[in-house]
């Protein structure tokens, strides 16, 4: 059973830097019926897979700092910051507030999140 902390910390590294198939990585952390709602945009499984290509092409370094997490049954929440060094040495800092619903097997089946991005 995947754990929520690994979803927040390990999965982004795997998607950015692993040679493993993006679909395999996502299926490890998300249930097949995933709905990912971020800043008014809804991503399904295929759109999340498609997002991995540009991530792998552009991300050079990644740091994730977890500030708060909360787990209660099939609900989880987190507040964290991702700092990403992308091509052309541009640093992007993304502050995330995320609320998730978990499937019975522990994978994430729904995400509602809001972000604030600061480019440095």
DRENDO-1510 file (C-alpha; in Angstrom, 1 decimal, always signed):
<recs>
REC; n; res; u; v; w
REC; 1; UNK; +0.0; +0.0; +0.0 .
REC; 2; UNK; +1.5; +3.4; -1.0 .
REC; 3; UNK; +1.8; +6.0; +1.7 .
REC; 4; UNK; +0.9; +9.6; +1.6 .
REC; 5; UNK; +4.3; +10.9; +2.4 .
REC; 6; UNK; +5.8; +8.9; -0.5 .
REC; 7; UNK; +3.2; +10.4; -2.7 .
REC; 8; UNK; +4.3; +13.9; -1.8 .
REC; 9; UNK; +8.0; +13.3; -1.8 .
REC; 10; UNK; +9.1; +10.2; -3.7 .
REC; 11; UNK; +6.7; +10.4; -6.7 .
REC; 12; UNK; +7.8; +13.8; -8.0 .
REC; 13; UNK; +11.5; +12.6; -8.0 .
REC; 14; UNK; +10.5; +9.4; -9.8 .
REC; 15; UNK; +8.6; +11.3; -12.4 .
REC; 16; UNK; +11.3; +13.9; -13.0 .
REC; 17; UNK; +14.4; +11.7; -12.9 .
REC; 18; UNK; +13.6; +8.0; -13.3 .
REC; 19; UNK; +13.8; +6.1; -16.6 .
REC; 20; UNK; +10.8; +4.1; -15.5 .
REC; 21; UNK; +7.6; +4.5; -17.6 .
REC; 22; UNK; +5.6; +7.4; -16.3 .
REC; 23; UNK; +2.4; +5.4; -16.4 .
REC; 24; UNK; +3.9; +2.8; -14.2 .
REC; 25; UNK; +5.0; +5.4; -11.7 .
REC; 26; UNK; +1.6; +7.2; -11.7 .
REC; 27; UNK; -0.2; +3.9; -11.3 .
REC; 28; UNK; +1.8; +3.1; -8.2 .
REC; 29; UNK; +0.5; +6.3; -6.5 .
REC; 30; UNK; -2.8; +7.0; -8.2 .
REC; 31; UNK; -5.9; +4.8; -8.6 .
REC; 32; UNK; -7.1; +4.4; -12.2 .
REC; 33; UNK; -10.0; +6.8; -11.8 .
REC; 34; UNK; -7.8; +9.7; -10.6 .
REC; 35; UNK; -9.2; +13.2; -10.8 .
REC; 36; UNK; -6.6; +15.8; -10.1 .
REC; 37; UNK; -8.1; +19.3; -9.8 .
REC; 38; UNK; -5.4; +22.0; -9.6 .
REC; 39; UNK; -6.1; +25.7; -9.8 .
REC; 40; UNK; -9.3; +25.2; -11.8 .
REC; 41; UNK; -7.8; +22.6; -14.2 .
REC; 42; UNK; -8.8; +19.0; -14.1 .
REC; 43; UNK; -6.3; +16.3; -15.1 .
REC; 44; UNK; -7.1; +12.7; -15.6 .
REC; 45; UNK; -4.7; +9.8; -15.7 .
REC; 46; UNK; -3.7; +10.4; -19.3 .
REC; 47; UNK; -3.1; +14.1; -18.8 .
REC; 48; UNK; -0.9; +13.4; -15.8 .
REC; 49; UNK; +1.1; +10.9; -17.9 .
REC; 50; UNK; +1.5; +13.5; -20.6 .
REC; 51; UNK; +2.7; +16.0; -18.1 .
REC; 52; UNK; +5.7; +13.8; -17.2 .
REC; 53; UNK; +7.4; +14.3; -20.6 .
REC; 54; UNK; +7.9; +18.1; -20.2 .
REC; 55; UNK; +8.9; +17.6; -16.5 .
REC; 56; UNK; +11.6; +15.1; -17.5 .
REC; 57; UNK; +12.8; +17.4; -20.2 .
REC; 58; UNK; +13.0; +20.6; -18.1 .
REC; 59; UNK; +13.6; +19.7; -14.5 .
REC; 60; UNK; +17.3; +19.7; -13.4 .
REC; 61; UNK; +16.9; +19.7; -9.6 .
REC; 62; UNK; +14.0; +19.3; -7.3 .
REC; 63; UNK; +13.6; +19.9; -3.5 .
REC; 64; UNK; +10.4; +19.3; -1.6 .
REC; 65; UNK; +9.8; +20.7; +1.9 .
REC; 66; UNK; +6.7; +19.3; +3.7 .
REC; 67; UNK; +5.3; +21.9; +6.2 .
REC; 68; UNK; +2.1; +20.1; +7.4 .
REC; 69; UNK; +0.3; +16.9; +6.7 .
REC; 70; UNK; -2.9; +15.5; +8.1 .
REC; 71; UNK; -4.4; +12.0; +7.6 .
REC; 72; UNK; -7.9; +11.0; +8.7 .
REC; 73; UNK; -9.3; +7.8; +7.3 .
REC; 74; UNK; -9.5; +8.2; +3.5 .
REC; 75; UNK; -8.8; +11.9; +3.6 .
REC; 76; UNK; -5.4; +13.5; +3.5 .
REC; 77; UNK; -4.1; +17.1; +3.4 .
REC; 78; UNK; -0.7; +18.7; +3.0 .
REC; 79; UNK; +1.0; +22.0; +2.7 .
REC; 80; UNK; +4.4; +21.9; +1.1 .
REC; 81; UNK; +6.8; +23.8; -1.1 .
REC; 82; UNK; +8.5; +22.5; -4.2 .
REC; 83; UNK; +11.6; +24.3; -5.4 .
REC; 84; UNK; +12.5; +23.4; -9.0 .
REC; 85; UNK; +15.6; +24.3; -11.0 .
REC; 86; UNK; +14.6; +24.1; -14.6 .
REC; 87; UNK; +16.5; +24.6; -17.9 .
REC; 88; UNK; +18.3; +27.9; -18.3 .
REC; 89; UNK; +19.0; +27.9; -14.5 .
REC; 90; UNK; +15.6; +29.3; -13.7 .
REC; 91; UNK; +14.3; +28.5; -10.2 .
REC; 92; UNK; +10.6; +28.1; -9.7 .
REC; 93; UNK; +9.1; +27.8; -6.2 .
REC; 94; UNK; +5.7; +26.3; -5.9 .
REC; 95; UNK; +3.7; +26.6; -2.7 .
REC; 96; UNK; +1.0; +23.9; -2.6 .
REC; 97; UNK; -2.1; +23.3; -0.4 .
REC; 98; UNK; -3.4; +19.9; -1.3 .
REC; 99; UNK; -6.5; +17.9; -0.2 .
REC; 100; UNK; -6.7; +14.2; -1.3 .
REC; 101; UNK; -9.2; +11.3; -1.1 .
REC; 102; UNK; -7.6; +7.9; -0.9 .
REC; 103; UNK; -8.8; +4.7; -2.5 .
REC; 104; UNK; -9.2; +1.6; -0.3 .
REC; 105; UNK; -5.7; +0.4; -1.4 .
REC; 106; UNK; -4.1; +3.7; -0.2 .
REC; 107; UNK; -3.5; +5.2; -3.6 .
REC; 108; UNK; -4.8; +8.7; -4.3 .
REC; 109; UNK; -8.1; +8.8; -6.2 .
REC; 110; UNK; -8.9; +12.6; -6.1 .
REC; 111; UNK; -6.8; +15.7; -5.5 .
REC; 112; UNK; -8.0; +19.3; -5.0 .
REC; 113; UNK; -5.1; +21.7; -4.8 .
REC; 114; UNK; -4.3; +25.3; -5.0 .
REC; 115; UNK; -0.8; +26.6; -5.8 .
REC; 116; UNK; +1.2; +29.8; -5.8 .
REC; 117; UNK; +4.2; +29.9; -8.1 .
REC; 118; UNK; +7.1; +32.3; -7.6 .
REC; 119; UNK; +9.8; +32.4; -10.2 .
REC; 120; UNK; +13.2; +33.5; -9.0 .
</recs>
